[in-house]
Amino acid sequence: MLPASARLTSPQDFARTTKSGLRVTTAHFVGYLYVQPASNESARAGLIIGKSVGGSVRRHRVSRQIRHAVTPFLTELPTGSLVVIRGLKQSKDIDVQSEINEILTRLIAKTSKRTAHS
């Protein structure tokens, strides 16, 4: 479970992250990462799980799995990071943990490359 301080709740933060952030896609998810300049807040994460993922029970199950997978990465992300994970159409037998790990690892690597070039 994500602590309240690590949750992304503002519609403006969701919009900023999905429109201006870095994007990484896998078969079942899209991950966005936006690093707020000159911010010393800890990283925060949010989810977008639409009906294409499945029924209510399936969506809540996937949401719990994503939150569980994201929590260890919050300390690895740069300060001021906003992360959004969007669920795409799902099949029954996907490994949510490994896909989220892949997305977050790739986003962190992309951010490191961007900051190294700046």
PyMOL commands that set and color helices and strands:
alter all, ss='L'
color gray80, all
select helices_A, chain A and resi 4-6+11-20+51-53+56-73+96-117
alter helices_A, ss='H'
color red, helices_A
select strands_A, chain A and resi 22-25+29-35+44-49+81-87
alter strands_A, ss='S'
color yellow, strands_A
deselect
rebuild
show_as cartoon
